[in-house]
Amino acid sequence: MALLLDVDGTLLDFAPTPDAVHVPPGLPPALRALRARLGGALALISGRPVPEVEALLPDTAAAIAGEHGAALRPAPGATLRRLPLPHPPAAWAEAAAALAAAHPGALLETKPHGLVLHYRRAPEAGPALQAGLAAIAADHPDFAITPASMAWELRPRAADKGAALRAILALPGFAGRVPVFAGDDVTDRDAIAAARVLGGIGLYVPEEFGAPAAVRAWLVRLATEGW
């Protein structure tokens, strides 16, 4: 088996802002124990940039895909691999910042290949933020607006967690293994589908676990008892 996991909403509970998430103290040791049990075949696939994932969960995953697959760190200490994806124009970030400012509580998060408007602290602003992003990216078919947990994300269409899962399964230490992936969000469904097509298991957290706490308990059991 190879275990591949989403981060926010799967391993970690959502917080009012992305930088306010809490990492339960038992999670990193459980992931390290699982990585050892699996001979290193444990990976994280996240919408966050790779350095953020590394900072949250250091020394836990052999491979990390970030930005929905736009970036891949194939091994600890390895050079980051980036897909040749388009970058959003600077004017888009400026327009999105103005959009967030017009809705108190909304938050703009910028990424190398996209941006996110969070409305967890301004839930009534969701429809307006979606419409604003659609206007910003109008006539740019290389980008898509994706719903996330209390957020709208503008990202390149070619950034795909399913492709990220396949790329990881081609790496040394992962090749030839049966994938088990767990994720909670719309963008995770590509990886869930890819895992199933490859003969593995794709777990949708809201249906299979209900909440990240149950995922963490499952991982602790796997780390102590095995598959």
PyRosetta script that sets phi, psi and omega in degrees:
from pyrosetta import init, pose_from_sequence

init()
pose = pose_from_sequence("MALLLDVDGTLLDFAPTPDAVHVPPGLPPALRALRARLGGALALISGRPVPEVEALLPDTAAAIAGEHGAALRPAPGATLRRLPLPHPPAAWAEAAAALAAAHPGALLETKPHGLVLHYRRAPEAGPALQAGLAAIAADHPDFAITPASMAWELRPRAADKGAALRAILALPGFAGRVPVFAGDDVTDRDAIAAARVLGGIGLYVPEEFGAPAAVRAWLVRLATEGW")
pose.set_psi(1, 150.2)
pose.set_omega(1, 167.7)
pose.set_phi(2, -123.6)
pose.set_psi(2, 130.4)
pose.set_omega(2, -177.8)
pose.set_phi(3, -103.6)
pose.set_psi(3, 123.4)
pose.set_omega(3, -179.6)
pose.set_phi(4, -125.6)
pose.set_psi(4, 130.6)
pose.set_omega(4, -169.4)
pose.set_phi(5, -134.2)
pose.set_psi(5, 137.0)
pose.set_omega(5, 166.8)
pose.set_phi(6, -71.2)
pose.set_psi(6, 164.7)
pose.set_omega(6, -176.8)
pose.set_phi(7, -105.3)
pose.set_psi(7, -73.5)
pose.set_omega(7, -175.9)
pose.set_phi(8, -71.7)
pose.set_psi(8, 127.5)
pose.set_omega(8, -178.9)
pose.set_phi(9, 85.5)
pose.set_psi(9, -9.5)
pose.set_omega(9, 177.3)
pose.set_phi(10, -116.1)
pose.set_psi(10, -60.3)
pose.set_omega(10, 175.7)
pose.set_phi(11, -89.3)
pose.set_psi(11, -34.8)
pose.set_omega(11, -175.2)
pose.set_phi(12, -118.3)
pose.set_psi(12, 142.0)
pose.set_omega(12, 174.0)
pose.set_phi(13, -71.9)
pose.set_psi(13, 146.9)
pose.set_omega(13, 177.1)
pose.set_phi(14, -67.0)
pose.set_psi(14, 152.0)
pose.set_omega(14, 178.4)
pose.set_phi(15, -127.7)
pose.set_psi(15, 168.4)
pose.set_omega(15, 179.9)
pose.set_phi(16, -55.3)
pose.set_psi(16, -34.0)
pose.set_omega(16, 176.2)
pose.set_phi(17, -134.6)
pose.set_psi(17, 155.3)
pose.set_omega(17, -177.4)
pose.set_phi(18, -58.4)
pose.set_psi(18, -32.4)
pose.set_omega(18, -178.3)
pose.set_phi(19, -84.3)
pose.set_psi(19, 2.0)
pose.set_omega(19, -179.0)
pose.set_phi(20, -102.3)
pose.set_psi(20, 7.2)
pose.set_omega(20, -178.8)
pose.set_phi(21, -65.5)
pose.set_psi(21, 150.8)
pose.set_omega(21, 180.0)
pose.set_phi(22, -109.9)
pose.set_psi(22, 130.2)
pose.set_omega(22, 176.0)
pose.set_phi(23, -97.2)
pose.set_psi(23, 109.2)
pose.set_omega(23, 179.2)
pose.set_phi(24, -57.7)
pose.set_psi(24, 138.1)
pose.set_omega(24, -173.0)
pose.set_phi(25, -60.6)
pose.set_psi(25, -25.5)
pose.set_omega(25, -179.3)
pose.set_phi(26, -82.2)
pose.set_psi(26, -10.6)
pose.set_omega(26, -175.2)
pose.set_phi(27, -71.3)
pose.set_psi(27, -52.6)
pose.set_omega(27, -179.3)
pose.set_phi(28, -57.4)
pose.set_psi(28, -44.7)
pose.set_omega(28, 177.8)
pose.set_phi(29, -61.1)
pose.set_psi(29, -36.9)
pose.set_omega(29, 178.6)
pose.set_phi(30, -64.7)
pose.set_psi(30, -41.8)
pose.set_omega(30, 178.6)
pose.set_phi(31, -65.6)
pose.set_psi(31, -40.1)
pose.set_omega(31, 178.7)
pose.set_phi(32, -65.2)
pose.set_psi(32, -39.7)
pose.set_omega(32, 178.2)
pose.set_phi(33, -65.5)
pose.set_psi(33, -40.4)
pose.set_omega(33, 177.6)
pose.set_phi(34, -65.3)
pose.set_psi(34, -41.3)
pose.set_omega(34, 178.4)
pose.set_phi(35, -58.8)
pose.set_psi(35, -42.1)
pose.set_omega(35, 178.5)
pose.set_phi(36, -65.1)
pose.set_psi(36, -43.2)
pose.set_omega(36, 179.1)
pose.set_phi(37, -60.1)
pose.set_psi(37, -35.0)
pose.set_omega(37, -175.8)
pose.set_phi(38, -91.7)
pose.set_psi(38, 11.2)
pose.set_omega(38, -179.8)
pose.set_phi(39, 64.3)
pose.set_psi(39, 27.4)
pose.set_omega(39, 178.1)
pose.set_phi(40, 98.1)
pose.set_psi(40, -7.5)
pose.set_omega(40, -172.9)
pose.set_phi(41, -83.3)
pose.set_psi(41, 62.5)
pose.set_omega(41, 175.5)
pose.set_phi(42, -129.2)
pose.set_psi(42, 128.7)
pose.set_omega(42, -177.0)
pose.set_phi(43, -134.7)
pose.set_psi(43, 156.9)
pose.set_omega(43, 175.3)
pose.set_phi(44, -117.7)
pose.set_psi(44, 136.1)
pose.set_omega(44, 178.7)
pose.set_phi(45, -125.9)
pose.set_psi(45, 112.3)
pose.set_omega(45, -169.5)
pose.set_phi(46, -133.1)
pose.set_psi(46, 158.1)
pose.set_omega(46, 169.6)
pose.set_phi(47, -78.0)
pose.set_psi(47, -17.3)
pose.set_omega(47, 178.4)
pose.set_phi(48, -72.4)
pose.set_psi(48, 155.6)
pose.set_omega(48, 170.4)
pose.set_phi(49, -61.5)
pose.set_psi(49, 150.4)
pose.set_omega(49, -176.9)
pose.set_phi(50, -55.6)
pose.set_psi(50, -45.4)
pose.set_omega(50, -179.5)
pose.set_phi(51, -58.6)
pose.set_psi(51, -34.4)
pose.set_omega(51, 177.4)
pose.set_phi(52, -66.0)
pose.set_psi(52, -41.0)
pose.set_omega(52, 179.1)
pose.set_phi(53, -64.7)
pose.set_psi(53, -42.9)
pose.set_omega(53, 178.8)
pose.set_phi(54, -61.5)
pose.set_psi(54, -38.9)
pose.set_omega(54, -179.5)
pose.set_phi(55, -69.3)
pose.set_psi(55, -37.2)
pose.set_omega(55, 179.7)
pose.set_phi(56, -72.4)
pose.set_psi(56, -40.5)
pose.set_omega(56, -173.7)
pose.set_phi(57, -131.3)
pose.set_psi(57, 67.8)
pose.set_omega(57, -175.1)
pose.set_phi(58, -67.4)
pose.set_psi(58, 143.1)
pose.set_omega(58, 174.1)
pose.set_phi(59, 55.4)
pose.set_psi(59, 39.7)
pose.set_omega(59, 178.8)
pose.set_phi(60, -114.6)
pose.set_psi(60, -35.6)
pose.set_omega(60, -173.1)
pose.set_phi(61, -114.1)
pose.set_psi(61, 140.6)
pose.set_omega(61, 175.7)
pose.set_phi(62, -71.7)
pose.set_psi(62, -35.1)
pose.set_omega(62, 179.5)
pose.set_phi(63, -134.8)
pose.set_psi(63, 148.2)
pose.set_omega(63, 178.4)
pose.set_phi(64, -136.0)
pose.set_psi(64, 127.2)
pose.set_omega(64, 169.8)
pose.set_phi(65, -106.9)
pose.set_psi(65, 129.3)
pose.set_omega(65, -179.2)
pose.set_phi(66, -118.9)
pose.set_psi(66, 169.3)
pose.set_omega(66, 177.7)
pose.set_phi(67, 54.5)
pose.set_psi(67, 41.8)
pose.set_omega(67, 179.0)
pose.set_phi(68, 60.9)
pose.set_psi(68, 30.0)
pose.set_omega(68, 178.7)
pose.set_phi(69, 101.5)
pose.set_psi(69, -2.8)
pose.set_omega(69, 179.0)
pose.set_phi(70, -68.4)
pose.set_psi(70, -26.0)
pose.set_omega(70, -178.6)
pose.set_phi(71, -132.3)
pose.set_psi(71, 144.0)
pose.set_omega(71, -179.5)
pose.set_phi(72, -136.4)
pose.set_psi(72, 124.5)
pose.set_omega(72, 168.9)
pose.set_phi(73, -101.0)
pose.set_psi(73, 103.5)
pose.set_omega(73, -169.8)
pose.set_phi(74, -72.8)
pose.set_psi(74, -20.5)
pose.set_omega(74, -179.5)
pose.set_phi(75, -159.7)
pose.set_psi(75, 158.5)
pose.set_omega(75, 178.8)
pose.set_phi(76, -56.3)
pose.set_psi(76, 129.6)
pose.set_omega(76, 179.0)
pose.set_phi(77, 81.1)
pose.set_psi(77, -3.8)
pose.set_omega(77, -177.4)
pose.set_phi(78, -77.7)
pose.set_psi(78, 157.2)
pose.set_omega(78, 176.9)
pose.set_phi(79, -67.1)
pose.set_psi(79, 139.9)
pose.set_omega(79, -179.8)
pose.set_phi(80, -69.8)
pose.set_psi(80, 132.9)
pose.set_omega(80, 174.9)
pose.set_phi(81, -99.9)
pose.set_psi(81, 134.0)
pose.set_omega(81, -179.3)
pose.set_phi(82, -122.0)
pose.set_psi(82, 138.1)
pose.set_omega(82, 172.9)
pose.set_phi(83, -72.4)
pose.set_psi(83, 150.0)
pose.set_omega(83, 177.2)
pose.set_phi(84, -77.5)
pose.set_psi(84, 77.2)
pose.set_omega(84, -175.2)
pose.set_phi(85, -105.5)
pose.set_psi(85, 155.5)
pose.set_omega(85, 177.9)
pose.set_phi(86, -70.7)
pose.set_psi(86, 150.2)
pose.set_omega(86, 174.5)
pose.set_phi(87, -101.2)
pose.set_psi(87, 139.6)
pose.set_omega(87, 177.4)
pose.set_phi(88, -67.2)
pose.set_psi(88, 141.5)
pose.set_omega(88, 176.5)
pose.set_phi(89, -58.7)
pose.set_psi(89, 149.7)
pose.set_omega(89, 179.8)
pose.set_phi(90, -58.2)
pose.set_psi(90, -31.9)
pose.set_omega(90, -179.2)
pose.set_phi(91, -63.6)
pose.set_psi(91, -27.1)
pose.set_omega(91, 179.5)
pose.set_phi(92, -65.7)
pose.set_psi(92, -43.8)
pose.set_omega(92, 179.1)
pose.set_phi(93, -63.5)
pose.set_psi(93, -38.7)
pose.set_omega(93, 178.4)
pose.set_phi(94, -64.0)
pose.set_psi(94, -43.2)
pose.set_omega(94, 179.9)
pose.set_phi(95, -68.1)
pose.set_psi(95, -38.0)
pose.set_omega(95, 178.9)
pose.set_phi(96, -68.4)
pose.set_psi(96, -35.5)
pose.set_omega(96, 176.9)
pose.set_phi(97, -64.1)
pose.set_psi(97, -40.9)
pose.set_omega(97, 177.6)
pose.set_phi(98, -65.9)
pose.set_psi(98, -36.7)
pose.set_omega(98, 178.0)
pose.set_phi(99, -64.3)
pose.set_psi(99, -44.0)
pose.set_omega(99, 178.2)
pose.set_phi(100, -64.4)
pose.set_psi(100, -40.4)
pose.set_omega(100, -179.2)
pose.set_phi(101, -64.6)
pose.set_psi(101, -27.4)
pose.set_omega(101, -180.0)
pose.set_phi(102, -76.0)
pose.set_psi(102, -9.0)
pose.set_omega(102, -179.1)
pose.set_phi(103, -129.7)
pose.set_psi(103, 88.0)
pose.set_omega(103, -176.9)
pose.set_phi(104, -50.6)
pose.set_psi(104, 130.4)
pose.set_omega(104, -176.7)
pose.set_phi(105, 102.8)
pose.set_psi(105, -23.5)
pose.set_omega(105, 176.4)
pose.set_phi(106, -71.5)
pose.set_psi(106, 151.8)
pose.set_omega(106, -175.3)
pose.set_phi(107, -134.6)
pose.set_psi(107, 132.8)
pose.set_omega(107, 175.3)
pose.set_phi(108, -96.5)
pose.set_psi(108, 129.7)
pose.set_omega(108, 173.4)
pose.set_phi(109, -119.5)
pose.set_psi(109, 124.9)
pose.set_omega(109, 178.8)
pose.set_phi(110, -101.3)
pose.set_psi(110, 146.5)
pose.set_omega(110, 178.1)
pose.set_phi(111, -131.5)
pose.set_psi(111, 163.5)
pose.set_omega(111, -178.4)
pose.set_phi(112, -55.9)
pose.set_psi(112, -34.0)
pose.set_omega(112, -176.7)
pose.set_phi(113, -119.3)
pose.set_psi(113, 14.2)
pose.set_omega(113, -179.2)
pose.set_phi(114, -176.3)
pose.set_psi(114, -165.4)
pose.set_omega(114, 178.6)
pose.set_phi(115, -155.0)
pose.set_psi(115, 159.9)
pose.set_omega(115, -176.7)
pose.set_phi(116, -132.3)
pose.set_psi(116, 136.4)
pose.set_omega(116, 171.8)
pose.set_phi(117, -110.4)
pose.set_psi(117, 113.4)
pose.set_omega(117, -179.6)
pose.set_phi(118, -94.1)
pose.set_psi(118, 138.5)
pose.set_omega(118, 178.7)
pose.set_phi(119, -132.3)
pose.set_psi(119, 28.4)
pose.set_omega(119, 177.8)
pose.set_phi(120, -60.4)
pose.set_psi(120, -33.8)
pose.set_omega(120, 179.7)
pose.set_phi(121, -95.4)
pose.set_psi(121, 5.5)
pose.set_omega(121, 176.1)
pose.set_phi(122, -147.2)
pose.set_psi(122, 63.5)
pose.set_omega(122, -171.2)
pose.set_phi(123, -58.8)
pose.set_psi(123, -28.5)
pose.set_omega(123, -179.6)
pose.set_phi(124, -70.9)
pose.set_psi(124, -13.8)
pose.set_omega(124, -176.3)
pose.set_phi(125, -86.0)
pose.set_psi(125, -6.1)
pose.set_omega(125, -175.4)
pose.set_phi(126, -50.3)
pose.set_psi(126, -55.3)
pose.set_omega(126, -178.6)
pose.set_phi(127, -61.0)
pose.set_psi(127, -39.8)
pose.set_omega(127, -179.5)
pose.set_phi(128, -66.8)
pose.set_psi(128, -38.1)
pose.set_omega(128, 179.0)
pose.set_phi(129, -67.6)
pose.set_psi(129, -39.3)
pose.set_omega(129, 177.1)
pose.set_phi(130, -61.9)
pose.set_psi(130, -46.6)
pose.set_omega(130, -179.9)
pose.set_phi(131, -63.6)
pose.set_psi(131, -38.4)
pose.set_omega(131, 179.0)
pose.set_phi(132, -65.4)
pose.set_psi(132, -42.1)
pose.set_omega(132, 177.3)
pose.set_phi(133, -64.0)
pose.set_psi(133, -40.4)
pose.set_omega(133, 179.0)
pose.set_phi(134, -60.4)
pose.set_psi(134, -39.1)
pose.set_omega(134, 178.6)
pose.set_phi(135, -68.8)
pose.set_psi(135, -38.4)
pose.set_omega(135, -179.6)
pose.set_phi(136, -62.2)
pose.set_psi(136, -41.9)
pose.set_omega(136, -174.2)
pose.set_phi(137, -98.8)
pose.set_psi(137, 12.7)
pose.set_omega(137, -179.9)
pose.set_phi(138, -57.9)
pose.set_psi(138, 140.4)
pose.set_omega(138, 178.7)
pose.set_phi(139, 68.2)
pose.set_psi(139, 21.2)
pose.set_omega(139, 175.3)
pose.set_phi(140, -124.1)
pose.set_psi(140, 82.4)
pose.set_omega(140, -172.7)
pose.set_phi(141, -66.8)
pose.set_psi(141, -12.4)
pose.set_omega(141, 179.3)
pose.set_phi(142, -75.8)
pose.set_psi(142, -10.9)
pose.set_omega(142, -179.0)
pose.set_phi(143, -114.8)
pose.set_psi(143, 149.0)
pose.set_omega(143, 178.3)
pose.set_phi(144, -130.2)
pose.set_psi(144, 152.1)
pose.set_omega(144, 173.9)
pose.set_phi(145, -101.5)
pose.set_psi(145, 122.0)
pose.set_omega(145, -175.2)
pose.set_phi(146, -116.8)
pose.set_psi(146, 132.4)
pose.set_omega(146, 174.4)
pose.set_phi(147, -72.3)
pose.set_psi(147, 140.0)
pose.set_omega(147, 174.0)
pose.set_phi(148, -128.3)
pose.set_psi(148, -170.2)
pose.set_omega(148, -179.5)
pose.set_phi(149, -74.7)
pose.set_psi(149, 105.4)
pose.set_omega(149, -178.1)
pose.set_phi(150, 54.6)
pose.set_psi(150, 43.1)
pose.set_omega(150, -179.9)
pose.set_phi(151, -160.5)
pose.set_psi(151, 158.7)
pose.set_omega(151, 170.8)
pose.set_phi(152, -122.3)
pose.set_psi(152, 130.2)
pose.set_omega(152, -177.5)
pose.set_phi(153, -116.6)
pose.set_psi(153, 132.2)
pose.set_omega(153, 175.0)
pose.set_phi(154, -103.1)
pose.set_psi(154, 117.4)
pose.set_omega(154, -174.6)
pose.set_phi(155, -147.1)
pose.set_psi(155, 160.4)
pose.set_omega(155, 176.3)
pose.set_phi(156, -63.3)
pose.set_psi(156, 139.8)
pose.set_omega(156, 179.5)
pose.set_phi(157, -60.7)
pose.set_psi(157, -29.6)
pose.set_omega(157, -176.5)
pose.set_phi(158, -76.4)
pose.set_psi(158, -9.8)
pose.set_omega(158, 175.5)
pose.set_phi(159, -81.2)
pose.set_psi(159, 111.2)
pose.set_omega(159, -166.3)
pose.set_phi(160, -140.4)
pose.set_psi(160, 124.0)
pose.set_omega(160, -179.3)
pose.set_phi(161, -68.4)
pose.set_psi(161, -24.5)
pose.set_omega(161, 175.1)
pose.set_phi(162, -66.2)
pose.set_psi(162, -44.0)
pose.set_omega(162, 176.5)
pose.set_phi(163, -64.9)
pose.set_psi(163, -36.5)
pose.set_omega(163, 177.7)
pose.set_phi(164, -62.7)
pose.set_psi(164, -42.2)
pose.set_omega(164, 178.2)
pose.set_phi(165, -60.9)
pose.set_psi(165, -44.0)
pose.set_omega(165, 179.5)
pose.set_phi(166, -64.2)
pose.set_psi(166, -38.9)
pose.set_omega(166, 179.2)
pose.set_phi(167, -63.9)
pose.set_psi(167, -40.7)
pose.set_omega(167, 179.1)
pose.set_phi(168, -66.2)
pose.set_psi(168, -39.6)
pose.set_omega(168, -178.8)
pose.set_phi(169, -70.0)
pose.set_psi(169, -8.4)
pose.set_omega(169, 175.1)
pose.set_phi(170, -92.9)
pose.set_psi(170, -6.2)
pose.set_omega(170, -177.4)
pose.set_phi(171, -79.0)
pose.set_psi(171, 152.6)
pose.set_omega(171, 172.3)
pose.set_phi(172, -56.0)
pose.set_psi(172, 136.8)
pose.set_omega(172, -178.1)
pose.set_phi(173, 92.7)
pose.set_psi(173, -18.4)
pose.set_omega(173, 178.1)
pose.set_phi(174, -114.5)
pose.set_psi(174, -28.5)
pose.set_omega(174, -175.4)
pose.set_phi(175, -58.8)
pose.set_psi(175, 134.7)
pose.set_omega(175, 178.4)
pose.set_phi(176, 85.3)
pose.set_psi(176, -2.5)
pose.set_omega(176, -179.6)
pose.set_phi(177, -93.5)
pose.set_psi(177, 158.6)
pose.set_omega(177, 178.3)
pose.set_phi(178, -87.4)
pose.set_psi(178, 122.3)
pose.set_omega(178, -176.0)
pose.set_phi(179, -79.2)
pose.set_psi(179, 139.5)
pose.set_omega(179, 169.4)
pose.set_phi(180, -123.4)
pose.set_psi(180, 114.6)
pose.set_omega(180, -178.0)
pose.set_phi(181, -120.0)
pose.set_psi(181, 141.5)
pose.set_omega(181, 174.6)
pose.set_phi(182, -130.1)
pose.set_psi(182, 132.0)
pose.set_omega(182, 178.2)
pose.set_phi(183, -155.0)
pose.set_psi(183, 165.1)
pose.set_omega(183, -171.1)
pose.set_phi(184, -120.2)
pose.set_psi(184, -9.8)
pose.set_omega(184, -165.4)
pose.set_phi(185, -117.8)
pose.set_psi(185, 175.6)
pose.set_omega(185, 179.9)
pose.set_phi(186, -57.6)
pose.set_psi(186, -45.6)
pose.set_omega(186, -177.7)
pose.set_phi(187, -67.9)
pose.set_psi(187, -20.4)
pose.set_omega(187, 178.0)
pose.set_phi(188, -74.4)
pose.set_psi(188, -19.1)
pose.set_omega(188, -177.1)
pose.set_phi(189, -64.5)
pose.set_psi(189, -28.5)
pose.set_omega(189, 175.8)
pose.set_phi(190, -64.2)
pose.set_psi(190, -42.1)
pose.set_omega(190, 179.2)
pose.set_phi(191, -71.4)
pose.set_psi(191, -36.6)
pose.set_omega(191, 176.3)
pose.set_phi(192, -60.0)
pose.set_psi(192, -46.3)
pose.set_omega(192, 179.9)
pose.set_phi(193, -64.5)
pose.set_psi(193, -42.4)
pose.set_omega(193, -179.3)
pose.set_phi(194, -63.1)
pose.set_psi(194, -42.1)
pose.set_omega(194, 178.8)
pose.set_phi(195, -60.6)
pose.set_psi(195, -41.8)
pose.set_omega(195, -179.3)
pose.set_phi(196, -68.5)
pose.set_psi(196, -40.9)
pose.set_omega(196, 178.0)
pose.set_phi(197, -61.2)
pose.set_psi(197, -34.0)
pose.set_omega(197, -179.2)
pose.set_phi(198, -83.6)
pose.set_psi(198, 9.9)
pose.set_omega(198, 177.2)
pose.set_phi(199, 85.7)
pose.set_psi(199, 11.8)
pose.set_omega(199, -179.5)
pose.set_phi(200, -103.8)
pose.set_psi(200, -154.7)
pose.set_omega(200, -174.9)
pose.set_phi(201, -121.8)
pose.set_psi(201, 129.7)
pose.set_omega(201, 174.6)
pose.set_phi(202, -117.1)
pose.set_psi(202, 119.7)
pose.set_omega(202, -174.6)
pose.set_phi(203, -111.5)
pose.set_psi(203, 122.8)
pose.set_omega(203, 176.6)
pose.set_phi(204, -94.9)
pose.set_psi(204, 111.8)
pose.set_omega(204, -168.3)
pose.set_phi(205, -53.7)
pose.set_psi(205, -47.7)
pose.set_omega(205, -178.6)
pose.set_phi(206, -58.0)
pose.set_psi(206, -31.1)
pose.set_omega(206, -179.0)
pose.set_phi(207, -88.0)
pose.set_psi(207, -39.2)
pose.set_omega(207, -173.1)
pose.set_phi(208, -89.4)
pose.set_psi(208, -29.7)
pose.set_omega(208, -174.4)
pose.set_phi(209, -124.2)
pose.set_psi(209, -35.5)
pose.set_omega(209, -177.6)
pose.set_phi(210, 95.4)
pose.set_psi(210, -45.1)
pose.set_omega(210, -175.6)
pose.set_phi(211, -158.3)
pose.set_psi(211, 159.8)
pose.set_omega(211, -180.0)
pose.set_phi(212, -57.2)
pose.set_psi(212, -31.9)
pose.set_omega(212, 179.9)
pose.set_phi(213, -58.3)
pose.set_psi(213, -38.6)
pose.set_omega(213, 178.5)
pose.set_phi(214, -70.9)
pose.set_psi(214, -34.0)
pose.set_omega(214, 175.0)
pose.set_phi(215, -63.3)
pose.set_psi(215, -45.1)
pose.set_omega(215, -179.5)
pose.set_phi(216, -62.9)
pose.set_psi(216, -40.0)
pose.set_omega(216, 178.1)
pose.set_phi(217, -63.4)
pose.set_psi(217, -40.8)
pose.set_omega(217, 177.1)
pose.set_phi(218, -60.7)
pose.set_psi(218, -43.4)
pose.set_omega(218, 179.9)
pose.set_phi(219, -64.8)
pose.set_psi(219, -38.5)
pose.set_omega(219, 177.4)
pose.set_phi(220, -62.9)
pose.set_psi(220, -41.3)
pose.set_omega(220, 177.5)
pose.set_phi(221, -62.9)
pose.set_psi(221, -44.2)
pose.set_omega(221, 178.6)
pose.set_phi(222, -61.4)
pose.set_psi(222, -39.5)
pose.set_omega(222, -177.7)
pose.set_phi(223, -67.2)
pose.set_psi(223, -32.7)
pose.set_omega(223, -176.4)
pose.set_phi(224, -95.0)
pose.set_psi(224, -32.1)
pose.set_omega(224, -174.3)
pose.set_phi(225, -110.5)
pose.set_psi(225, -17.4)
pose.set_omega(225, -177.1)
pose.set_phi(226, 85.2)
pose.set_psi(226, -175.5)
pose.set_omega(226, -176.4)
pose.set_phi(227, -74.0)
pose.dump_pdb("model.pdb")
